[in-house]
Amino acid sequence: MAELKADVLVLGAGMVGVGAALHLQQRGRDVILVDKHAAAGEETSFGNAGLVECASVFPYMFPRDFGQILRYAINRAPQVRYAIADLPMFLPWLVRYFLASAPDRALHSAMAELPLIRRSLLEHQALVAEAGVPELLRQTGWIKLFRSDATLANAAAELERARHYGVAGEVLDGKAIAAREPHLTGEFAGAVYLPAPGFVPDPGGLAKAYAALFVRKGGRFVVGDARTLQQDASGWRVAGPEGAAVGREAVVALGPWSDLVFRPLGYSIPLSVKRGYHQHLEPRGNAVLHHPVLDSDLGYLLAPMNRGIRLTTGVEFARRDAPPTPVQVQRALPRAHALFPLGEAIDAKPWIGARPCLPDMLPAIGKAPRHAGLWFDFGHQHHGLTLGPATGRLLAEMMTGETPFADPGPFAVERFG
Ligand SMILES: Cc1cc2nc3c(=O)[nH]c(=O)nc-3n(C[C@H](O)[C@H](O)[C@H](O)COP(=O)(O)OP(=O)(O)OC[C@H]3O[C@@H](n4cnc5c(N)ncnc54)[C@H](O)[C@@H]3O)c2cc1C
């Protein structure tokens, strides 16, 4: 069987792996991108809400407000649901998440990630231009609706806090909401409009367009199973149906499946998942949605994708491989129909995906401490579409000995002991 050789194998062709492959290629590395699917962007990077969240200074941490924790604990909050049977498995991770969400530690995570967040949109702008797909990145910003004065006040305070870090935003009253989105109906206390974030109307298509750019520039894309990864004298080897791919170095960019590679190598990194769902619906008549709209208090988001209006849900804590339980989609659907004129469902059943998360909501980027030539690039939580190209730059700078544009220290896996 054939054996392909390269400088670097990038394992996983989601937005994170494709971003790393492109940046390594830009720095002269011969790269093979390996995925279990025959195309890029078929998993988590396909199904997200499409936001390039360059205004998200503060990561999604565990709430510290007692009332909110109680709502989550009784499993009635629309934003978060947990599978009771899986709770014993999740509890130790949730405790770590809770501890990492203490105000000082949450601020540490936010400040560590800020250079990446600031870089995120610029990286996408450069890549869509080079890939020839400017239509896949719209400058719409997004709108967060609030149904109660209390939640609107919290969001307005959060916006004031974010302004210190250069985030622009506007609090909208009912009239201003109607001016931006004339087809919404409902009783709103108000909304926050963030103008800077980009919107990707086909996230899977964007990953594919970036992968096509990588191949046009001489990169190779092969089907292979990352679980077969082995180290030998020539470096790192992965088996696939067409033969083996061998690289002097390898990057683990397998998103929620990264543990399938790092665990057998002896690393105990607390990677977990926050599952989420989507379902596409037809807009009714000539109704148009101009921005992604988060119905914050009711826990779902509507995004105007090329395929239709994509309803995405909040977080479900359940095992990555447990059968789908799209309760949050079912609960959100009537609320979404009341918010915007929606017709028939386009998908036969809801899509499910899993946000790869570490307890401090920072990704793992950098050298595998005990294996020469092995690198990590996973755990991008709620922001993998946003950050894939930016973290790809950071990783490639580290791998090629350039001065990294951001301090990589906080992303080292050694932080977990
Ligand atoms: C409902 C929802 C909404 C979201 N909204 C947003 C958003 O608006 N903005 C944002 O920035 N982020 C969002 N996210 C998060 C974002 O989608 C993820 O952080 C991101 O997609 C992770 O990318 P990845 O490349 O690490 O993982 P993936 O996209 O899952 O890629 C991993 C790749 O590894 C491959 N793979 C797995 N196992 C193997 C194997 N054994 N061998 C070879 N290949 C393998 C898979 O096929 C896949 O291609 C959302 C997530 C969800 C679930």
The ligand as a Tripos MOL2 file, in Angstrom:
@<TRIPOS>MOLECULE
LIG
   53    58     1     0     0
SMALL
NO_CHARGES

@<TRIPOS>ATOM
      1 C1        -25.0540   24.1710   18.4910 C.3       1 LIG1
      2 C2        -23.6730   24.7860   18.3740 C.ar      1 LIG1
      3 C3        -23.5370   26.1280   18.0540 C.ar      1 LIG1
      4 C4        -22.2610   26.6980   17.9510 C.ar      1 LIG1
      5 N1        -22.1340   27.9950   17.5440 N.ar      1 LIG1
      6 C5        -20.9070   28.5400   17.3720 C.ar      1 LIG1
      7 C6        -20.7500   29.8370   16.8480 C.ar      1 LIG1
      8 O1        -21.7300   30.5110   16.5090 O.2       1 LIG1
      9 N2        -19.4920   30.3490   16.7120 N.ar      1 LIG1
     10 C7        -18.3890   29.6250   17.0510 C.ar      1 LIG1
     11 O2        -17.2800   30.1470   16.9330 O.2       1 LIG1
     12 N3        -18.4920   28.3540   17.5030 N.ar      1 LIG1
     13 C8        -19.7150   27.7960   17.6700 C.ar      1 LIG1
     14 N4        -19.8440   26.5070   18.1240 N.ar      1 LIG1
     15 C9        -18.6300   25.7700   18.4950 C.3       1 LIG1
     16 C10       -17.8630   25.2820   17.2830 C.3       1 LIG1
     17 O3        -18.7300   24.6780   16.3430 O.3       1 LIG1
     18 C11       -16.7910   24.2830   17.7130 C.3       1 LIG1
     19 O4        -15.9850   24.8570   18.7330 O.3       1 LIG1
     20 C12       -15.8750   23.9390   16.5310 C.3       1 LIG1
     21 O5        -16.6300   23.4740   15.4480 O.3       1 LIG1
     22 C13       -14.8460   22.8980   16.9200 C.3       1 LIG1
     23 O6        -14.0760   22.6730   15.7620 O.3       1 LIG1
     24 P1        -13.0480   21.4830   15.6950 P.3       1 LIG1
     25 O7        -12.3830   21.5750   14.3850 O.co2     1 LIG1
     26 O8        -12.2440   21.4810   16.9410 O.co2     1 LIG1
     27 O9        -13.9930   20.1770   15.7820 O.3       1 LIG1
     28 P2        -14.8110   19.4590   14.6060 P.3       1 LIG1
     29 O10       -15.4110   20.4320   13.6940 O.co2     1 LIG1
     30 O11       -15.7250   18.4760   15.2730 O.co2     1 LIG1
     31 O12       -13.6910   18.6920   13.8130 O.3       1 LIG1
     32 C14       -13.1020   17.5030   14.3080 C.3       1 LIG1
     33 C15       -12.7730   16.6420   13.0940 C.3       1 LIG1
     34 O13       -12.1560   15.4390   13.5530 O.3       1 LIG1
     35 C16       -12.5990   14.3890   12.7070 C.3       1 LIG1
     36 N5        -12.4200   13.1020   13.3910 N.ar      1 LIG1
     37 C17       -13.0410   12.6390   14.4970 C.ar      1 LIG1
     38 N6        -12.6000   11.4130   14.8160 N.ar      1 LIG1
     39 C18       -11.6750   11.0900   13.8780 C.ar      1 LIG1
     40 C19       -10.8470    9.9520   13.6700 C.ar      1 LIG1
     41 N7        -10.8860    8.8870   14.4780 N.pl3     1 LIG1
     42 N8         -9.9870    9.9630   12.6330 N.ar      1 LIG1
     43 C20        -9.9210   11.0270   11.7890 C.ar      1 LIG1
     44 N9        -10.6860   12.1230   11.9340 N.ar      1 LIG1
     45 C21       -11.5510   12.1510   12.9690 C.ar      1 LIG1
     46 C22       -14.0600   14.7160   12.4610 C.3       1 LIG1
     47 O14       -14.5410   14.0380   11.3060 O.3       1 LIG1
     48 C23       -14.0070   16.2230   12.3150 C.3       1 LIG1
     49 O15       -13.8810   16.6230   10.9620 O.3       1 LIG1
     50 C24       -21.1040   25.9090   18.2320 C.ar      1 LIG1
     51 C25       -21.2500   24.5510   18.5340 C.ar      1 LIG1
     52 C26       -22.5140   23.9840   18.5920 C.ar      1 LIG1
     53 C27       -22.6310   22.5150   18.9150 C.3       1 LIG1
@<TRIPOS>BOND
     1     1     2 1
     2     2     3 ar
     3     2    52 ar
     4     3     4 ar
     5     4     5 ar
     6     4    50 ar
     7     5     6 ar
     8     6     7 ar
     9     6    13 1
    10     7     8 2
    11     7     9 ar
    12     9    10 ar
    13    10    11 2
    14    10    12 ar
    15    12    13 ar
    16    13    14 ar
    17    14    15 1
    18    14    50 ar
    19    15    16 1
    20    16    17 1
    21    16    18 1
    22    18    19 1
    23    18    20 1
    24    20    21 1
    25    20    22 1
    26    22    23 1
    27    23    24 1
    28    24    25 2
    29    24    26 1
    30    24    27 1
    31    27    28 1
    32    28    29 2
    33    28    30 1
    34    28    31 1
    35    31    32 1
    36    32    33 1
    37    33    34 1
    38    33    48 1
    39    34    35 1
    40    35    36 1
    41    35    46 1
    42    36    37 ar
    43    36    45 ar
    44    37    38 ar
    45    38    39 ar
    46    39    40 ar
    47    39    45 ar
    48    40    41 1
    49    40    42 ar
    50    42    43 ar
    51    43    44 ar
    52    44    45 ar
    53    46    47 1
    54    46    48 1
    55    48    49 1
    56    50    51 ar
    57    51    52 ar
    58    52    53 1
@<TRIPOS>SUBSTRUCTURE
     1 LIG1         1 GROUP 0 **** ****
